[in-house]
């Protein structure tokens, strides 16, 4: 999770996740969606599918990116937003 408040105007935090398979990508999305839905939080916008290797959920101040390993390597958001402050890193 990256704190991007000082770097961009459209979000406060980016959450970057990697799933090893299409099924894993979908499970990550479903877990996030279920927890936030139970708290009354719905995404403003969704993009991508597990088949594409990239999914995005825009919750306004928090944007969640879920990548397959090859797409995460390709887009390199970690490097693009390298001036962001890491809040949490789980490996």
C-alpha positions as CSV (number, residue, x, y, z in Angstrom):
1,X,0.0,0.0,0.0
2,X,1.4,3.3,-1.1
3,X,0.5,6.8,0.3
4,X,0.3,9.0,-2.8
5,X,-1.4,12.0,-1.2
6,X,1.6,14.3,-1.8
7,X,2.0,13.1,-5.4
8,X,-1.5,13.0,-7.1
9,X,-4.8,14.7,-6.8
10,X,-7.1,11.7,-7.6
11,X,-6.3,9.3,-4.8
12,X,-4.8,9.1,-1.4
13,X,-3.6,5.5,-1.4
14,X,-2.8,2.8,-4.0
15,X,-3.0,-0.9,-3.0
16,X,-1.0,-3.1,-5.3
17,X,-1.6,-6.8,-5.2
18,X,-0.3,-9.8,-7.1
19,X,-2.1,-13.0,-7.7
20,X,-0.4,-16.1,-9.2
21,X,-3.4,-17.4,-11.2
22,X,-6.7,-16.1,-12.7
23,X,-8.4,-17.9,-9.8
24,X,-6.2,-16.1,-7.3
25,X,-6.8,-12.7,-8.9
26,X,-10.6,-13.3,-8.6
27,X,-10.3,-14.5,-5.0
28,X,-8.3,-11.4,-4.0
29,X,-11.0,-9.2,-5.7
30,X,-13.9,-11.1,-4.0
31,X,-12.3,-10.9,-0.6
32,X,-11.8,-7.1,-0.9
33,X,-15.3,-6.6,-2.4
34,X,-17.0,-8.7,0.3
35,X,-15.3,-6.9,3.2
36,X,-15.9,-3.4,1.9
37,X,-19.5,-4.2,0.9
38,X,-20.2,-5.4,4.4
39,X,-19.1,-2.0,5.6
40,X,-21.3,-0.2,3.0
41,X,-18.4,0.8,0.7
42,X,-18.9,0.2,-3.0
43,X,-16.4,0.9,-5.8
44,X,-17.0,4.0,-8.0
45,X,-15.5,2.1,-10.9
46,X,-14.1,-1.3,-11.9
47,X,-11.9,-2.3,-14.8
48,X,-10.2,-5.4,-16.0
49,X,-10.8,-9.1,-15.5
50,X,-8.9,-12.0,-14.2
51,X,-8.4,-13.1,-17.8
52,X,-6.7,-9.8,-18.6
53,X,-4.2,-10.2,-15.7
54,X,-5.1,-6.8,-14.3
55,X,-8.1,-5.7,-12.2
56,X,-8.7,-2.2,-10.8
57,X,-11.2,-1.1,-8.2
58,X,-11.6,2.7,-7.6
59,X,-12.9,3.5,-4.2
60,X,-12.3,7.2,-4.5
61,X,-9.4,7.9,-2.2
62,X,-8.2,4.3,-2.4
63,X,-7.4,2.6,-5.7
64,X,-6.7,-1.1,-5.7
65,X,-4.7,-2.7,-8.5
66,X,-4.7,-6.5,-8.7
67,X,-2.1,-7.9,-11.1
68,X,-0.8,-11.2,-12.5
69,X,3.0,-11.3,-12.2
70,X,3.7,-10.5,-15.8
71,X,1.3,-7.5,-15.9
72,X,2.8,-6.2,-12.6
73,X,6.3,-6.4,-14.2
74,X,5.1,-4.7,-17.3
75,X,3.3,-1.8,-15.7
76,X,5.8,-1.3,-12.9
77,X,3.6,0.9,-10.8
78,X,6.0,0.4,-7.9
79,X,8.7,2.2,-9.9
80,X,6.3,4.8,-11.4
81,X,5.2,5.8,-7.9
82,X,8.6,5.3,-6.3
83,X,8.3,8.7,-4.5
84,X,5.2,7.5,-2.7
85,X,5.5,6.5,1.0
86,X,5.1,2.8,1.6
87,X,2.5,2.2,4.3
88,X,2.3,-1.6,4.3
89,X,4.3,-4.2,2.4
90,X,3.4,-7.9,2.7
91,X,5.3,-10.5,0.8
